[in-house]
C-alpha cells in the first residue's frame, strides 16, 4: 500500500487594496486544490467596507450622489466595472 502525502498551505498578504489570501493543497507532490480570496471579495461583500462607505454618502442632488458613489467604488477597486442606480424609498 502506498502512503499518500498531503499538506495545505495558507498565505495571507496585506495589499494596498486589502487582505489577499491564497490556499494551496498538495497531494503526492501535485497541486490538488487551489483557492484565492482577493481584496475585492472582502471590500464588495454586502457587509463590507464598500457597503458601509456608500451608506454614509450624502449629496445635494441625484447626479452628485451617483458621481460620489462611482468615485467610492473606483477608490476601492479601479478594475471593477459598476453601474450606480438610485432608488427612491
N, C-alpha and C positions, 0 to 999 in steps of 0.2 A: 504494500500500500504506500502511495506517495504522500508525503506530508505537504500540505498546502500552506504557503506562506502568504499572509495578508496583513496589510497595515494601512492606516489612514493618516493623512496629514492635513492640518488646517493652517492657513496663513491669513493673518489679518494685518492690513496696512491702512494707516490714516492717510488719506489723499486730500488734495485741495478741495474736492467736492464731497468728501465724507469717507466713511469706512468701506473698504473693499475687502471682500472675503473670497478665498479660493480654498476648495476642499478636494483633495485627490485621494482615491482609494486604489491601492496597488495590490494585486494578487499574482503570485508567481512571476514577479518581475514585469508585469504588464499593467497598464492603467486600466482598472476595471470600472472606475466611476470618476466623474469629474463634475464639479458644480461651482458656479460663480454667483455671488450676490454683490452687485455693483452699487455704488452710492445712489444712483438714480432710483433703485428699488426701495431704499430707505427713505430718501427725500420725497418721493412721489407716492408713498404709502398713504392711504386715506387718513391716517392719524399722524402723518409725518410732518416734517418741517415746512414743506410747501403748503399743505392744507392750513397749517397754523398761520403761516405768513399771509396767505390770501384772505383768511378770515378777518384779519386785522386791517385790511385795506379800507381807506376812506377816500372819497373823491367828490368833487363838486358836480360832476355830470357823468353820464354813462360812458362817453368816449374817453374821458380821463381815467375812469375805472378800468376800462379794457386795456388802455396803454399801460397803466400801472401793473395790472395782472400779468400782461405779457412780459414786462420787464422782470417781475419777480420770478416767473418761470425760467426765463433765459439766464437769470443770475444763478439759479440752482443748477441748470444744465443747458448750455448753449446748443447742444446737439439734439435736443428734444424738439420735435415739431408740435406746436399746440394751436388750438383754436379756443378762444375765450368767448363764452356766451353768457350774457347777463339775463337772469330770470328775476322777475318781479313777484314778490310774495303778495 
